[in-house]
Amino acid sequence: MPDITIIPANVKPSVNANPIRGTSTGAINAGDVVAVYPDGTIGPADSNGGSPLDTPVGIAGCSADGAGQFIMYVSLDSDFTIGGTTASGIPYFLSGNPGKICLADDLIAGMKTSLIGFGKAGNKMVVSILPSGQTV
């Protein structure tokens, strides 16, 4: 299965979210899974990347056009509009494609397993970032 197709214009944190602000490493789309880079900037997380890129901290709630731009992300949200289709009760994980979200079946050997959240209804997700640190 491919990664979830996310339309950045349709991504929206709920009123329950506690947004965290930062500065982007480069272009980031709303809905991308992000990590804190060694210099403290925020960029795409990658389950195939080295530490700390393989340790997600949240999902971008807005887009950044390039490096040095404002970025906001959320790590907990009980009603996050992901901008793509999810299935209720299904767990979603950090993909091997930087910033993307996949199903458990798409995790392959060598990837770090990080739970991003669970599908809710249609285009909603319960975001609860849990980087396990374990390799598939």
PLY file of the C-alpha trace (Angstrom):
ply
format ascii 1.0
element vertex 136
property float x
property float y
property float z
element edge 135
property int vertex1
property int vertex2
end_header
0.00 0.00 0.00
1.22 3.51 -0.67
1.54 6.26 1.92
-1.60 8.19 2.85
-2.24 10.86 0.22
-2.59 14.11 2.14
-3.92 17.36 0.73
-2.10 20.06 2.75
-4.93 22.60 2.32
-7.27 20.17 4.12
-5.06 19.60 7.19
-6.39 21.16 10.37
-5.56 20.58 14.03
-8.59 20.50 16.32
-9.30 22.85 19.21
-7.98 20.03 21.46
-4.48 20.27 19.99
-1.61 21.94 21.79
0.43 23.43 18.92
4.20 23.65 19.16
6.00 26.32 17.16
9.37 26.15 15.48
11.52 27.11 12.50
11.64 24.93 9.38
14.73 23.27 7.88
13.20 23.65 4.42
9.88 23.18 2.67
7.35 21.25 4.77
3.75 20.50 3.86
0.90 20.55 6.34
0.32 16.90 7.26
4.01 15.92 7.09
5.41 14.06 10.08
8.25 16.12 11.53
11.33 15.71 13.74
13.62 18.12 15.57
16.96 18.30 13.75
20.31 18.62 15.59
20.34 22.41 15.10
16.86 22.72 16.69
14.99 23.33 13.43
11.98 21.26 12.37
12.04 19.04 9.29
10.59 15.86 7.83
10.94 12.73 9.96
12.21 9.57 8.24
12.02 6.03 9.63
15.05 5.13 7.48
17.03 8.16 8.60
19.55 8.31 11.40
18.89 9.83 14.77
17.16 12.24 15.39
15.38 12.17 11.99
13.94 8.75 12.83
12.28 10.14 15.99
9.07 11.98 15.06
7.71 14.71 17.34
4.48 15.61 15.57
2.49 16.35 12.43
2.81 19.74 10.74
-0.39 21.74 11.13
0.67 24.28 8.52
3.05 24.47 5.57
6.43 26.23 5.37
7.75 27.37 1.98
11.42 27.02 2.83
14.19 27.17 5.41
13.82 29.60 8.29
10.03 29.78 8.02
7.50 29.49 10.84
6.19 25.94 11.32
3.61 24.59 13.76
3.14 20.95 14.66
1.07 18.86 17.07
2.07 15.69 18.90
-1.30 15.00 20.57
-4.71 15.67 19.10
-7.87 13.61 19.59
-9.58 14.96 16.45
-6.90 15.96 13.89
-8.13 16.47 10.32
-5.32 14.75 8.40
-6.33 15.88 4.90
-6.43 12.30 3.63
-8.48 9.15 4.09
-8.03 6.99 7.19
-9.86 3.91 8.45
-11.36 3.94 11.92
-9.27 2.14 14.55
-6.36 1.39 12.21
-2.85 2.33 13.44
-0.67 4.52 11.23
3.13 4.75 11.29
6.01 6.91 10.10
6.91 5.89 6.57
10.31 5.33 5.01
9.44 8.26 2.75
10.41 11.44 4.64
7.44 13.10 6.31
4.89 10.55 5.16
2.47 8.21 6.97
1.90 4.53 6.17
0.14 1.39 7.39
1.92 -1.29 9.45
2.03 -3.59 6.39
4.28 -1.05 4.66
7.01 -1.16 7.31
10.05 -3.03 5.99
13.27 -4.37 7.48
15.58 -1.65 8.78
12.89 0.95 9.46
12.40 2.37 12.96
8.83 1.81 14.14
7.03 4.98 15.22
3.30 5.08 15.82
1.77 8.33 14.56
-1.81 7.67 15.61
-5.04 5.88 14.85
-7.57 6.47 12.11
-10.86 7.92 13.20
-13.73 8.68 10.83
-12.91 9.25 7.15
-10.37 12.08 7.26
-9.74 12.26 11.02
-6.93 10.87 13.14
-6.19 10.52 16.83
-2.59 11.78 16.83
-0.46 10.27 19.57
3.20 10.17 18.54
5.04 7.17 19.97
8.56 6.58 18.64
9.41 3.05 19.83
13.08 3.13 18.88
12.67 -0.45 17.67
13.78 -1.56 14.21
11.59 -3.77 12.05
0 1
1 2
2 3
3 4
4 5
5 6
6 7
7 8
8 9
9 10
10 11
11 12
12 13
13 14
14 15
15 16
16 17
17 18
18 19
19 20
20 21
21 22
22 23
23 24
24 25
25 26
26 27
27 28
28 29
29 30
30 31
31 32
32 33
33 34
34 35
35 36
36 37
37 38
38 39
39 40
40 41
41 42
42 43
43 44
44 45
45 46
46 47
47 48
48 49
49 50
50 51
51 52
52 53
53 54
54 55
55 56
56 57
57 58
58 59
59 60
60 61
61 62
62 63
63 64
64 65
65 66
66 67
67 68
68 69
69 70
70 71
71 72
72 73
73 74
74 75
75 76
76 77
77 78
78 79
79 80
80 81
81 82
82 83
83 84
84 85
85 86
86 87
87 88
88 89
89 90
90 91
91 92
92 93
93 94
94 95
95 96
96 97
97 98
98 99
99 100
100 101
101 102
102 103
103 104
104 105
105 106
106 107
107 108
108 109
109 110
110 111
111 112
112 113
113 114
114 115
115 116
116 117
117 118
118 119
119 120
120 121
121 122
122 123
123 124
124 125
125 126
126 127
127 128
128 129
129 130
130 131
131 132
132 133
133 134
134 135
